[in-house]
Amino acid sequence: MGDHLVNNQNALAIPMMLYTKEGNPQSERLAGRIVILCHGLCMSHLSWQSQEGNDLGEAIHVSQPDTTVLYLDYNTGRRISRSGRKFSQLLQDVVDNNPNITQIDLVGHSMGGLVARSALFYGEQDHLAWVKRAGNLITLGSPHHGAVLERIGHHVQDIIAKLPFAGSLAKLGEMRSAGIIDLRHGSIRDADWRALEGRSVLPQDFRHPARLPSGIKTYFVASALVETHYDSKMTHLLGDGLVSVASALGEDDAEHALFVPDGHKALFYGVSHMNLIHSRRVREQVVAWLLANGRSDYAEQPRIYSYPKSLGLMV
């Protein structure tokens, strides 16, 4: 209902802002390197926290004490491209107010990865200075080419709408937010929806490409519910339960494929979509990528495969 709250100027609409690891709105001066964690659909900046105190933000802070970890909070009901544009401007304001920031890394879970990509896309298109300080982009289970669940939901709603006795159920389906609709094909650009009537989105084959900005190290994490390496179409389609493996790894046809080296991709078996943000194995890999900061030549290495109860990452 997030887009509905915004359209009706409801005070409950969630504003976009940055929070510290203590859960306070960011207001202190910033310098050096900062890492921003971007949550997924229907979540918040608090979703990254763990009661055990071993969450991703804390792991980054422990491994890199001089790096500031911040948490983005935003309205996941809004169009992803609108959130991306606003995030891009927010980052420009942060850099303008804190000129001693040297690097900005973005880590996004699910929809958060798409919002981060959209911010980079519009930041580069608008020639904003903050993009020049962007170092790494890491996405965890982000539906770069769409989420299976939203596609199924759209198909089911289309069938129900044609049944004369199920009109009320169809109307309930139409209430899902514009942000969820954007997840159908991973749309991160205004051009994918602006010319359409209502809250629809362009079909997959007609969406506009949104390539990754040059000069930024990009890493994709996907997961599969099965616990062992079982290479089948069903395993890859089911993926983490919400996003297919190919979508999370940005793999598609030549026009829409996100060209990331195999060494920058990791597939974690036995991890669900929601557990990507709390998995120890995922956390260790993200920290390793951030520590390397582009110095290690992952591009020359094979894809990473990780299995449960293993002593380390297995290739």
Secondary structure as UniProt FT lines:
FT   HELIX           2..7
FT   TURN            8..9
FT   TURN            11..12
FT   STRAND          17..19
FT   TURN            21..22
FT   STRAND          32..38
FT   TURN            41..42
FT   HELIX           45..48
FT   TURN            51..52
FT   HELIX           56..63
FT   TURN            65..66
FT   STRAND          68..73
FT   TURN            76..77
FT   HELIX           80..97
FT   TURN            99..100
FT   STRAND          101..109
FT   HELIX           111..125
FT   TURN            126..127
FT   HELIX           129..133
FT   STRAND          134..140
FT   TURN            144..145
FT   HELIX           148..161
FT   TURN            164..165
FT   HELIX           167..173
FT   TURN            174..175
FT   HELIX           178..182
FT   TURN            183..186
FT   HELIX           190..192
FT   TURN            193..195
FT   TURN            198..199
FT   HELIX           204..206
FT   TURN            214..215
FT   STRAND          217..224
FT   HELIX           233..238
FT   TURN            239..240
FT   HELIX           245..248
FT   TURN            249..250
FT   TURN            254..256
FT   HELIX           262..264
FT   STRAND          265..269
FT   HELIX           274..277
FT   HELIX           280..292
FT   TURN            293..294
FT   HELIX           298..300
FT   STRAND          304..306
FT   TURN            308..309
//
